[in-house]
């Protein structure tokens, strides 16, 4: 299943993403973690030192390889150069699976050893000096969107994406790629403002959204959040000595995380699993195509010099039947 963490900058979404990833690893789940935030801190939150975090390969730098691999033998895609971030898979496309080895994971993923198991970590790459004034961060996040569009995941497999802060996630169709979106909100007016934006934008696309209250200090904070977000409030998380030690670079073993916080993480997992069971693969594919056609008309056709609407395979539906095949077969 695919899970996103979003929220206002400074809300603690990267910290909660890392805790959830550690929790999944402790439960022996298969996990791919993706740092898609313009501020690349997920590696550090998972225990990497500065040198290790800086050495993570940037997915954006490997975009030509990603496109060439995913294109496979799809006859609707003339070349990797005509693929854009929203290009959907079709017959002949190569698909990705959480547990497999492939050239994309070889180039873009690194194994991170946690207390209770290993996970794969991928990162879009930081916004560099050469990007200033000539590129937007969404060009880097496009590599993540392309991979998510071609990834077949199962119920015991997790892709956890730490998204860029605020409502910037809506600059692409990637916000529809997730079975569950956890919005991390502090119990303040500013903290819930991003929730209102996200709720409004996501309403028309059936995005499953739950609010995780963070930095909750007591019943009054929970009452405030519940009054502001209603039934979308899932849990509230308070102070953690374990997290404070981790942020100082001195984490204890994850099994020593406070019991109430471990129960909160289990609630996140249970909610995500319930949402995955409701996944509508046809709608999932249809939304993929919808945003591809929008991007094609808006800028993609002009940029590539091709009719990108022709890349859509009308008979193709991405679903679990493709989980065992290396290349997408006819639907």
Residue pairs with C-beta under 8 A, 6 or more apart in sequence:
1 153
1 155
1 157
1 158
1 159
1 179
1 180
1 272
1 273
1 275
1 276
1 279
2 148
2 151
2 153
2 158
2 159
2 161
2 177
2 178
2 179
3 20
3 158
3 159
3 160
3 161
3 178
3 179
3 180
3 181
3 182
3 272
4 160
4 161
4 163
4 169
4 175
4 177
4 178
4 180
4 181
4 182
5 13
5 14
5 16
5 17
5 20
5 160
5 161
5 162
5 163
5 181
5 182
5 184
6 13
6 163
6 165
6 169
6 181
6 182
6 183
6 184
6 194
6 198
7 13
7 165
7 183
7 184
7 185
7 194
7 214
8 165
8 166
8 184
8 185
8 186
8 190
8 191
8 193
8 194
9 39
9 165
9 166
11 165
11 184
11 185
11 186
11 191
11 194
11 214
12 184
12 186
12 214
12 215
13 162
13 163
13 165
13 184
14 37
14 39
14 41
14 42
14 45
14 162
15 45
15 243
15 247
16 182
16 184
16 212
16 214
16 237
17 33
17 42
17 45
17 160
17 162
18 42
18 45
18 46
19 243
19 257
19 261
19 265
20 160
20 182
20 265
20 268
20 269
21 31
21 33
21 46
21 114
21 119
21 160
22 46
22 114
22 115
22 116
22 254
23 254
23 262
23 265
23 266
23 268
23 269
24 31
24 119
24 158
24 160
24 269
25 31
25 114
25 115
25 116
25 117
25 118
25 119
26 114
26 115
26 116
26 117
26 254
26 255
27 269
28 116
28 117
29 156
29 157
29 158
30 98
30 99
30 156
30 157
30 158
31 98
31 119
31 120
31 157
31 158
31 159
31 160
32 98
32 109
32 119
32 120
32 121
32 122
32 158
32 159
32 160
33 42
33 46
33 112
33 119
33 120
33 121
33 122
33 160
33 161
33 162
34 121
34 122
34 123
34 124
34 144
34 159
34 160
34 161
34 162
35 41
35 42
35 43
35 56
35 121
35 122
35 123
35 124
35 162
36 124
36 141
36 144
36 161
36 162
36 163
36 164
37 162
37 163
37 164
37 165
38 126
38 127
38 137
38 164
38 165
39 165
40 53
40 56
40 123
40 124
40 125
40 126
42 121
42 123
42 162
43 52
43 53
43 56
43 112
43 121
43 123
44 50
44 53
45 246
46 112
46 114
46 119
46 121
47 112
47 114
47 246
47 251
48 56
48 112
56 110
56 121
56 122
56 123
56 125
57 107
57 108
57 109
57 110
57 123
57 125
58 108
58 123
58 124
58 125
58 126
58 140
59 66
59 108
59 122
59 123
59 124
59 125
59 140
59 143
59 144
59 147
60 124
60 125
60 139
60 140
60 142
60 143
61 125
62 104
62 107
62 108
62 143
63 142
63 143
63 146
64 80
65 103
65 104
65 107
66 104
66 108
66 143
66 146
66 147
67 80
67 81
67 83
67 87
67 146
68 80
69 94
69 102
69 103
69 104
70 83
70 89
70 93
70 94
70 95
70 96
70 104
70 146
70 147
70 150
71 77
71 79
71 80
71 83
71 93
71 94
72 92
72 93
72 94
72 327
72 328
73 92
73 327
74 89
74 90
74 91
74 92
74 93
74 311
74 313
74 328
75 91
75 92
76 90
76 310
76 311
76 312
76 313
77 83
77 87
77 90
77 93
77 311
78 306
81 304
82 304
82 306
82 308
82 311
83 146
83 311
84 142
84 292
84 295
84 296
84 300
84 303
84 304
84 308
85 138
85 141
85 142
85 143
85 145
85 146
85 172
85 295
86 145
86 146
86 149
86 172
86 173
86 288
86 291
86 292
86 294
86 295
86 296
86 300
87 146
87 149
87 292
87 308
87 311
88 149
88 285
88 288
88 289
88 292
88 311
88 312
88 313
88 316
88 318
89 95
89 149
89 150
89 313
89 316
89 318
89 328
90 311
90 312
90 313
90 316
90 328
91 313
91 315
91 316
91 328
91 329
91 330
91 331
92 327
92 328
93 150
93 327
93 328
94 102
94 150
94 326
94 327
94 328
95 150
95 151
95 152
95 318
95 322
95 325
95 326
95 327
95 328
96 102
96 104
96 105
96 147
96 150
96 151
96 152
97 151
97 152
97 153
97 157
97 323
98 151
98 153
98 154
98 157
98 158
98 159
99 157
104 147
105 120
105 122
108 122
108 143
109 120
109 121
109 122
110 120
110 121
110 122
111 118
111 119
111 120
111 121
112 118
112 119
112 120
112 121
114 254
115 253
115 254
115 255
116 254
116 255
122 144
124 137
124 140
124 141
124 143
124 144
125 140
127 137
127 140
131 137
136 171
137 164
137 168
138 168
138 171
138 172
141 164
141 172
141 174
142 172
144 161
144 174
145 172
145 173
145 174
145 177
148 159
148 161
148 174
148 177
149 177
149 288
149 318
151 159
152 318
152 319
152 320
152 322
152 323
153 159
154 320
154 323
155 273
155 276
155 277
158 272
161 178
163 169
163 174
166 194
166 197
167 194
167 197
167 198
167 201
169 175
169 198
170 201
172 291
172 295
173 287
173 288
173 290
173 291
173 292
173 294
173 295
175 181
175 201
175 202
175 205
175 207
176 205
176 207
176 284
176 287
176 288
176 291
177 288
178 207
178 208
179 208
179 272
179 275
179 276
179 279
180 208
180 209
180 210
180 271
180 272
180 275
180 276
181 198
181 202
181 207
181 208
181 209
181 210
182 210
182 211
182 212
182 234
182 268
183 194
183 195
183 198
183 209
183 210
183 211
183 212
184 211
184 212
184 214
185 191
185 192
185 194
185 195
185 211
185 212
185 213
185 214
185 225
185 229
186 213
186 214
186 215
187 213
187 215
187 216
187 217
187 221
187 222
187 224
187 225
187 236
192 225
192 228
192 229
195 211
195 228
195 229
195 232
198 209
199 209
199 232
202 209
205 287
206 283
208 275
208 278
209 232
210 232
210 233
210 234
210 271
211 225
211 229
211 232
211 233
211 234
212 234
212 235
212 236
212 237
212 264
212 268
213 221
213 222
213 225
213 233
213 235
213 236
213 237
214 236
214 237
215 221
215 237
215 238
215 239
216 222
216 225
216 236
216 237
216 238
217 238
217 239
221 236
222 233
222 236
225 233
225 236
226 233
234 267
234 268
234 271
235 264
235 267
235 268
236 264
237 261
237 264
238 260
240 257
240 258
240 261
241 258
242 251
242 252
242 256
242 257
242 258
242 261
245 251
245 252
281 317
281 318
281 319
281 320
282 317
284 318
285 316
285 317
285 318
285 319
288 318
289 312
292 308
292 311
292 312
293 308
293 309
293 312
295 308
296 307
296 308
296 309
297 309
300 308
301 307
301 308
301 309
315 330
315 331
316 328
316 330
316 331
317 331
318 328
322 328
322 329
